Amino acid sequence: MTMFVVVLGALLLVFAGSTFLQGPLDPHQHLLWFILFWLACAWLTLLAILLALFDLLMVRADGRARTKQLRTPMEDDSPPVDQDDG
């Protein structure tokens, strides 16, 4: 849910900056507002990317834990394997 809100916020800011806020964000007249606005857009975009990477790592860790959890009972129930040397 957090990632959705961050991405939606970034998209709304980009849309607003490209349309109806284009006049107040004119870099020739209001350089500071222009820089701050687009830094905020970039920060939200970077935050969304970092949240996506974090989510990816959490899903992978959960998958490994579940695989390990499933393999343990299978190894305990299986009969011992005799290894022949020749």
N, C-alpha and C positions, 0 to 999 in steps of 0.2 A: 504494500500500500504506500509506503514511504517513497519507493522508487517511482511509482505512478505519479504521485504528487509533484516530485522533483522534476520529472520529465515534462509533465503538463505545465508546470511553472516556467520552465525554460522555453517551451514552445510558445506559450503566451507572450513572454517577454520578447522573443525574437519576432513574433508577428506584430506586436505593438510597436517595437522599434523600427520595423520596416514599413509600417503604414502610418497610423495617426500620430505617433510620437516622433516622426521623422523631422518635423520642424523644430521642436524643442531640443532635439538631440543633434542638431546640426554641428558638426565638429569645428566649423569656422567661427561660430558664435558662442557655443557652450562646450568648450573642449573638455572641461572637467566632468560635466554631466554625461557626455558621450563616452568618455573612458570608463567612468563608474558603472554606467548602464551595461556596456558590453563586457566589462569584467564580471559583473553579476551574472550575465548570461553564460559566460564561459565557466564560472564557478559552478553554477547549477548543472551544466553539461558534464563537467569533470566529476562532480559528486554523483551523478547518475551512473557514469562509467564505473566509478569505484564501488558503488553499491552493487552493480551488476557483477563485477569481479568477486566481491565478497560473497554474493549469493551463489555464484558458480563454485567457489571453494567450499562453501557449506554443503552444497548438494553432493559434491564429490566426496567429502569427508563422511557424510551420512551414508552414501552408497558403499564406501569401503567398510564402515562399521557394520552395516547390515549384511554385507557379504561375509565378513568374518563371523558374525553371529550365526549365519546359516551354515557355514562350513564346520563349525565346532561340533554340533550334534552329529553331523554326518561322519566325521572322523572318529567320534567316540563309538558309534554303532557299527562301524565296519570291522570285519574280522582282520586279524593281523596278517600281514603279507610276509611270506617267507621269501627271502632273497637267496637265490642259488648262485654260488660263485662259479659254477661250471660243471 
